[in-house]
Amino acid sequence: MSKVILKEEHAIFRKAFRQFLQQHAAPYFEQWEQEKQVPRSFWLEAGKQGFLCPWAEEKYGGSEADFGYSVIISEEMAIIGAGIGGIGLHNDVVMPYIQEFGNEQQKQRWLPKAVTGEIISAIAMTEPGAGSDLAGVKTTAIKDGDNYIINGEKTFITNGYTADLVIVVCVTDPHAQPIHKGISLIAVEAGTPGFTKGKKLRKVGQHANDTSELIFDNAIVPAENLIGQEGIGFYYLMKKLQQERLVLAIGAVADLKRMLDITMDYVKQRTAFGKPISKFQNTQFKIAEMATKIKIGETFVNRLVADHVEGKDIVTEVSMAKWWLTDLAQQVAVDCMQLHGGYGYMEEYEIARRYRDVAVGSIYAGTNEIMKQIIAKNMGL
Ligand SMILES: Cc1cc2nc3c(=O)[nH]c(=O)nc-3n(C[C@H](O)[C@H](O)[C@H](O)COP(=O)(O)OP(=O)(O)OC[C@H]3O[C@@H](n4cnc5c(N)ncnc54)[C@H](O)[C@@H]3O)c2cc1C
């Protein structure tokens, strides 16, 4: 990230966070990939050192940090590996719903523990039958006295297995027209009667991120867990997706730079036909092309970060960044693996893991086709 919004204090924070990751994440990353989750102890340590929801107000235990700190956390975590992305989701996607749309009592109840890592959070939109078409969700939350009775199933939920608090996208009014006006957000706590978690799903990559199904079978949730107002949930989601997609684009740039860096190192030390493979024109052109595209993407994202901080509506531009950078990450992963030759296909080489991990970038947080649909719609088509 350039100097658009980052100052001296951000640089100090970056150094501390990088050190923290080197000490507490890098040595265990392989193990977490095998266990398919990041342990609670890591979350608690991150919380202790002020790296969870640093934007939270002091009265909730936070440091009232600006968005620059979220940028740094996203970048540094992407450098370690996308498998710890669940923390970014907690920090910059899920808990901001509580901050922005929750009431005072909800903030007091959940924010301080989200800051310490005692609460791990998740957001459950996707269902087995509804992903891109979010207005098609079928999970219902029907009012019954002082409770909602929730029935339905969610899938592919990041942090789903470990989550203590899940913001669930539910239909509170099945008769609403248009249907999205019947959608609400309800916070469901682990241990709620009728709420169970499925097993950790086996994925192609990003293994350390736990991803799970969630099942609601007459789950009884206090009505006071409604986030904001009934029937406005879809609007809340649309409002917050800008930041979710921007954070993803920031991570994609960091990931791209990392793939290029490790490939640069490799091509300089690997020899063939009596010279380093970096001396072949094909290698140089490939590296030059990748570096150019990454620089263009980074410049664009830097601009968007500054616009986002100024509170501008940049939904169209963020959608552009999300699809373009996550597609680019896939192309770059292929080219970097090719430049590694057979070694690139071996698990001991970092590029192999990154090749697997970037594949999902074009799918989650809204598929790249949906991004293009948003762009076209906002262009008046
Ligand atoms: C690792 C991982 C983590 C995830 N984490 C979360 C999470 O934390 N919370 C959560 O709620 N969800 C999460 N998801 C779900 C993710 O957001 C969805 O998978 C995604 O939105 C796509 O939905 P779908 O899988 O139902 O695909 P579908 O909607 O069935 O799409 C299938 C294909 O059809 C295309 N398509 C659909 N509609 C259109 C259209 N109108 N025009 C053109 N093409 C179209 C899509 O682009 C895609 O290529 C996660 C998914 C993965 C893989």
The ligand as an SDF file (V2000), in Angstrom:
LIG
                    3D

 53 58  0  0  0  0  0  0  0  0999 V2000
  -13.9270  -20.8410    0.6450 C   0  0  0  0  0  0  0  0  0  0  0  0
  -15.2530  -20.1730    0.6500 C   0  0  0  0  0  0  0  0  0  0  0  0
  -15.5930  -19.3270    1.6950 C   0  0  0  0  0  0  0  0  0  0  0  0
  -16.8380  -18.7150    1.7340 C   0  0  0  0  0  0  0  0  0  0  0  0
  -17.1900  -17.9500    2.8130 N   0  0  0  0  0  0  0  0  0  0  0  0
  -18.4720  -17.5110    2.9150 C   0  0  0  0  0  0  0  0  0  0  0  0
  -18.9280  -16.8680    4.1070 C   0  0  0  0  0  0  0  0  0  0  0  0
  -18.1670  -16.6410    5.0550 O   0  0  0  0  0  0  0  0  0  0  0  0
  -20.2360  -16.4990    4.1720 N   0  0  0  0  0  0  0  0  0  0  0  0
  -21.1060  -16.7190    3.1560 C   0  0  0  0  0  0  0  0  0  0  0  0
  -22.2590  -16.3720    3.3040 O   0  0  0  0  0  0  0  0  0  0  0  0
  -20.7060  -17.3160    2.0120 N   0  0  0  0  0  0  0  0  0  0  0  0
  -19.4220  -17.7210    1.8690 C   0  0  0  0  0  0  0  0  0  0  0  0
  -19.0140  -18.3660    0.7250 N   0  0  0  0  0  0  0  0  0  0  0  0
  -19.9730  -18.5620   -0.3420 C   0  0  0  0  0  0  0  0  0  0  0  0
  -19.7310  -17.7250   -1.5800 C   0  0  0  0  0  0  0  0  0  0  0  0
  -19.9890  -16.3740   -1.3160 O   0  0  0  0  0  0  0  0  0  0  0  0
  -20.6020  -18.3150   -2.7030 C   0  0  0  0  0  0  0  0  0  0  0  0
  -20.0400  -19.5600   -3.0460 O   0  0  0  0  0  0  0  0  0  0  0  0
  -20.6910  -17.3960   -3.9090 C   0  0  0  0  0  0  0  0  0  0  0  0
  -21.4190  -16.2420   -3.6170 O   0  0  0  0  0  0  0  0  0  0  0  0
  -21.3110  -18.0900   -5.1190 C   0  0  0  0  0  0  0  0  0  0  0  0
  -22.4990  -18.7080   -4.7900 O   0  0  0  0  0  0  0  0  0  0  0  0
  -22.7560  -20.2450   -5.2290 P   0  0  0  0  0  0  0  0  0  0  0  0
  -21.6160  -21.0330   -4.7310 O   0  0  0  0  0  0  0  0  0  0  0  0
  -24.1140  -20.6100   -4.7790 O   0  0  0  0  0  0  0  0  0  0  0  0
  -22.6810  -20.2170   -6.7900 O   0  0  0  0  0  0  0  0  0  0  0  0
  -23.8850  -19.9200   -7.8040 P   0  0  0  0  0  0  0  0  0  0  0  0
  -24.5840  -18.6990   -7.3990 O   0  0  0  0  0  0  0  0  0  0  0  0
  -24.6900  -21.1670   -7.9610 O   0  0  0  0  0  0  0  0  0  0  0  0
  -23.0850  -19.6560   -9.1460 O   0  0  0  0  0  0  0  0  0  0  0  0
  -22.5940  -20.6940  -10.0080 C   0  0  0  0  0  0  0  0  0  0  0  0
  -22.0250  -20.0100  -11.2470 C   0  0  0  0  0  0  0  0  0  0  0  0
  -23.0780  -19.3000  -11.9220 O   0  0  0  0  0  0  0  0  0  0  0  0
  -22.6900  -17.9570  -12.0870 C   0  0  0  0  0  0  0  0  0  0  0  0
  -23.8580  -17.0640  -11.9830 N   0  0  0  0  0  0  0  0  0  0  0  0
  -24.7810  -17.0110  -10.9990 C   0  0  0  0  0  0  0  0  0  0  0  0
  -25.6580  -16.0350  -11.2530 N   0  0  0  0  0  0  0  0  0  0  0  0
  -25.2620  -15.4530  -12.3990 C   0  0  0  0  0  0  0  0  0  0  0  0
  -25.7610  -14.3600  -13.1760 C   0  0  0  0  0  0  0  0  0  0  0  0
  -26.8350  -13.6620  -12.8060 N   0  0  0  0  0  0  0  0  0  0  0  0
  -25.1110  -14.0330  -14.3250 N   0  0  0  0  0  0  0  0  0  0  0  0
  -24.0200  -14.7280  -14.7090 C   0  0  0  0  0  0  0  0  0  0  0  0
  -23.4940  -15.7490  -14.0100 N   0  0  0  0  0  0  0  0  0  0  0  0
  -24.1280  -16.1090  -12.8820 C   0  0  0  0  0  0  0  0  0  0  0  0
  -21.7000  -17.6700  -10.9690 C   0  0  0  0  0  0  0  0  0  0  0  0
  -20.8980  -16.5390  -11.2630 O   0  0  0  0  0  0  0  0  0  0  0  0
  -20.9420  -18.9790  -10.9150 C   0  0  0  0  0  0  0  0  0  0  0  0
  -19.9590  -18.9810  -11.9040 O   0  0  0  0  0  0  0  0  0  0  0  0
  -17.7510  -18.9320    0.6600 C   0  0  0  0  0  0  0  0  0  0  0  0
  -17.3870  -19.7530   -0.4140 C   0  0  0  0  0  0  0  0  0  0  0  0
  -16.1740  -20.3790   -0.4260 C   0  0  0  0  0  0  0  0  0  0  0  0
  -15.8340  -21.2750   -1.5740 C   0  0  0  0  0  0  0  0  0  0  0  0
  1  2  1  0
  2  3  1  0
  2 52  2  0
  3  4  2  0
  4  5  1  0
  4 50  1  0
  5  6  2  0
  6  7  1  0
  6 13  1  0
  7  8  2  0
  7  9  1  0
  9 10  1  0
 10 11  2  0
 10 12  1  0
 12 13  2  0
 13 14  1  0
 14 15  1  0
 14 50  1  0
 15 16  1  0
 16 17  1  0
 16 18  1  0
 18 19  1  0
 18 20  1  0
 20 21  1  0
 20 22  1  0
 22 23  1  0
 23 24  1  0
 24 25  2  0
 24 26  1  0
 24 27  1  0
 27 28  1  0
 28 29  2  0
 28 30  1  0
 28 31  1  0
 31 32  1  0
 32 33  1  0
 33 34  1  0
 33 48  1  0
 34 35  1  0
 35 36  1  0
 35 46  1  0
 36 37  1  0
 36 45  1  0
 37 38  2  0
 38 39  1  0
 39 40  1  0
 39 45  2  0
 40 41  1  0
 40 42  2  0
 42 43  1  0
 43 44  2  0
 44 45  1  0
 46 47  1  0
 46 48  1  0
 48 49  1  0
 50 51  2  0
 51 52  1  0
 52 53  1  0
M  END
$$$$
